């Protein structure tokens, strides 16, 4: 119960940060006063540590300062989006290789993929088609062998393939 309340509070805080990004209300001018020091002068809004700050320096370069928690959240969202993209590509490429049981073949793919995760929990960049082709080579029992299957059916029916109209 407390955990759910904490999660809702965190989500509400994240929404406040998002709103501050959209509003652009905390405008700050950065003025260099020495090689190691910069003076931040508030022009509009507030120096709220839970909101984004929009900083412009003396050369009119613009910067956005955001709370670390927001940056971490953005990175997690990007990682999840990448993983979702990889999963969709793997499913598409797996289907193109005609597995006997799609769910079984994908279970093998997911297990092998999880073994590739980095220490930080991220997935490496992979070629999904090459990855599933590698699975097919390692586990040929999971896939139809269409040329062999068609040849066995031709022999069963004693068909002359060259006589077929297609």
Secondary structure, 3 states (H helix, E strand, C coil): CHHHHHHHHHHHHHHHHHHHHHHCCCEEEEEECCCCCEEEEEEECCCCCCCCEEEECCCCCEEEECCHHHHHHHHHHHHHHHHHHHHHHHHHHHHHCCECCHHHHHHHHHHHHHCCCCCCCCCCCCCHHHHHHHHHHHCHHHECCHHHHHHHHHHHHCCCHHHCCC
